[in-house]
Amino acid sequence: MNTNHINEEIIKQIRNGSEKAFSELYCYYYSYLNAIALYYLLDKDLCSEIVDDVFINVWFKRDTLAYPIHYYLVRSVQNGCLNHIRSQRSQQNMLDIHKDQLLAHQESYIQSTPAPLQYVEMRQTEEEIRLAVNQLPLKCRKVFEEYFYAGKAADVIAEDMGLTVSTVRVQLKNATDRLKQALKHLLLFFIY
């Protein structure tokens, strides 16, 4: 990429609030910055969002721009990609915690002393869980079933259902929170 096209005068005009100069910067760098983001994230829509956010940030902080701007823009895109990855990791950690809690409750139940009517109680418990799952909103229920029953990963569910991975994770969190509330009487039963 030839950076001679974006000269110091254009940066000065942007600092002075020139939308035309900003538009020139945007048009010149947009595809290039998207290619950089795509190299890291492999998601065209997400990359466009990150690059757009970089340009929004440039406009709002235009009075602090300095020439040359090339490396600043590239680094901003890299930071946007890093922030997205860190955010996804954090969300995944929260889902893993919920999944671990559910598995711990299941493990505790399996290890408990069998009672004479345990099979009947277990069937009733399964029925209560099934009814509670069926009460979830449709998208929330489908995501929950794919994740916990079918064992699919969040990114696979997102692709299958045409959702973003973050939407899948939010739906899973909503489902587990709703089920905890709806089935709290069972959780108390497991504790005793």
Secondary structure as GFF3:
##gff-version 3
##sequence-region A 1 192
A	DSSP	alpha_helix	8	15	.	.	.	ID=ss1
A	DSSP	alpha_helix	19	41	.	.	.	ID=ss2
A	DSSP	alpha_helix	44	60	.	.	.	ID=ss3
A	DSSP	three_ten_helix	62	64	.	.	.	ID=ss4
A	DSSP	alpha_helix	70	111	.	.	.	ID=ss5
A	DSSP	alpha_helix	118	134	.	.	.	ID=ss6
A	DSSP	alpha_helix	138	144	.	.	.	ID=ss7
A	DSSP	pi_helix	145	149	.	.	.	ID=ss8
A	DSSP	alpha_helix	154	161	.	.	.	ID=ss9
A	DSSP	alpha_helix	165	182	.	.	.	ID=ss10
A	DSSP	alpha_helix	184	191	.	.	.	ID=ss11
###
